[in-house]
Amino acid sequence: MKTLILMILTISLFALDGEKVYDTKCLSCHSKYIPQTKLLENIKQENELLKLKAPTIDELSFALKQRVGDRANDEESHKLEIEDFIGEYLSKPDLNKSILPYRVKSFYKTMPKLDLSEDELEVVSEFIYDYSEKMIEKLSVKRYSLKEAFNKAKEEKKIIMVEGFLSYCKGCIKMDREVFVDSDVKKALEKDFVFTKLNAITEKFPLGIKSLGTPSYYFIDSNGSKVLKKLHGSGTKKEFLDLLKEVKKLHSLI
Ligand code: HEC
């Protein structure tokens, strides 16, 4: 028993933590989360607003997932492809091989070469890979399954908001990064809505709704029996908040 405890202790002492590696080896240049709307404003102002030394971890996370390897692969294979890319880039940085959007990379000089052990590379790559989605999950309103959403809406007299999405849909990513992470949007959704997401190809929509494309939004009354409004496309925070107000009005009329 004692040896077992000792073994577990030893393993956990030596287990590397991706965030720690990031904090000690990357954070001096790559800052952590900055809202995408602020980053876009910074790009407009040629990096004068934030004077970043390097792209943020969120920018890395998104660019790597979008542009390295094949997103149609399963997650584990895609993670490995990204780990290989990061490993190669750190050992031989070369802006010609950069996957950053042109406007972003134009602010920076090539990063210095960095030596990481294989274990450090593995955990730090995983931390970067997961980061963007973890932040969206942390900052946005909770998403429920369709069944939970119908139950919760009925109990709490809230409106069901269904989002039709696809993982590679640009407008969906834009909504996730620029609109849903906003605290005013989160508050408005939390107060009167229950949010659920459905894959527009593989999942069946309720009430015989036919997908309008992605992203698309379908608002259903709290009894789950009537579609109040449906629309297709992405928008700004203001447009989205106006839409929520309009839907609330429609709901109060039935
Ligand atoms: C001394 C500053 C500095 C440190 C430390 C640093 N980076 Fe960078 N990194 C940059 C800059 C500047 C860029 C943008 C220019 C470029 O791509 O070379 C960049 C770009 C990148 C890119 C994108 C490559 C591309 O496609 O353009 C990755 C991935 C990356 N860094 C990973 C890391 C990781 C992981 C660490 C920590 C283990 C790290 N960096 C540490 C400055 C740094």
Boltz pocket constraint, residues with backbone or C-beta under 6 A from the ligand:
constraints:
  - pocket:
      binder: B
      contacts: [[A, 21], [A, 22], [A, 25], [A, 26], [A, 27], [A, 28], [A, 29], [A, 30], [A, 53], [A, 54], [A, 55], [A, 60], [A, 86], [A, 89], [A, 93], [A, 94], [A, 95], [A, 97], [A, 98], [A, 99], [A, 100], [A, 105], [A, 108], [A, 109], [A, 110], [A, 111], [A, 112], [A, 114], [A, 116], [A, 124]]
      max_distance: 6.0
